[in-house]
Amino acid sequence: MISQDAMENVFDYDPLVMEIDRLAKDVHYETQEKLITRIIQACSTYSEIQSLEISLRKLPVLAGSGSLGVRLSIDSVTLETIKSSVGVT
């Protein structure tokens, strides 16, 4: 919760969103899991991020009528371990 509606009171997601967009377009991924791994690495460079919920969905699947997705949840303890391995505190 914030007391005033001002950007200096919140995390600026714009650079992270641009990085995720760049990662998604960077190469063709054989697996959604590899893209998620790269997104986790990008998120782990921000000390402000304390946990993650990542979902990816692929459309269309099965002759255009279905979807396939991967969902990952990383708690604060696990994310801290990841950050420690890349030198973010």
N, C-alpha and C positions, 0 to 999 in steps of 0.2 A: 504494500500500500504506500502511496505517496501523498504528501500534503499539498503539493502544487503540480499543476499540469505543465511540466517543463522537461525537456529532453535531458538536462543534466541530472535529473532524478531517476533516470531509468537506463538500462543497458541498451545501447544502440545496436540493433540486430542487422542493420543494413550491410555493414562490411561482411558479416558472417553469411548472410543470405546471398550476397554476390559471390563469395567464395564457394558456397555449396552449388550455386548455379554453374560456376566455372568448372568445378569438379564433375558435375553431371554431364557437361558437354565436352570435357577434356578428351575422353577416350570412349570407345565402345566397351561396355562391361559385359562379360560373360555371365556374371552373377550379381544379384542385388546386394549380396553380402559384402562384396569388395567395395562397392560404392558406400555402403554404410560404414565400413571400416575407415574409409577416407574422410567421411563426414565426422566420425568420432574424433579422428586425429585433428581435424580443423577446429572442432569445438573445444578440444582439450587445451588449445593454446590460449583460451580465455579464462583467466582466474575467476571471473564473475559467474561463469556457468558452473553450477553445483551438481546437476544431475541431467540426464537426457532421456527423452522418449522420442525414438525415431521410427517412422513408418514409411515404407516405400510400397508403391502399388504399380503393377504393370497391366496395361490394357492394350488391346483386347487379348484374351486367351480363349482357347477352344472355339475356333471359328467365329470370333468376334462377340461371343455372348458372356464371357466371364472375365474375372480378374484374378491376379495372383499377387500376393503381398508378403512382405517380411516386416516384422515389428520387433524392436529391441528396446529394452528399458535398462538403463544403467544408473544404479544408485550412487549416492555421494561418495561412499567408501571406495567403490570400484573406480569411479571417475578420478578420485584423488590418486589412486594407484597409477592410473594411466598418465595423469598429469605429472606425477613424480618421475615417471620413466622418460618423459620428454622435457623435463626441467621447468615445468610451470608450477608455481605455488600460489 
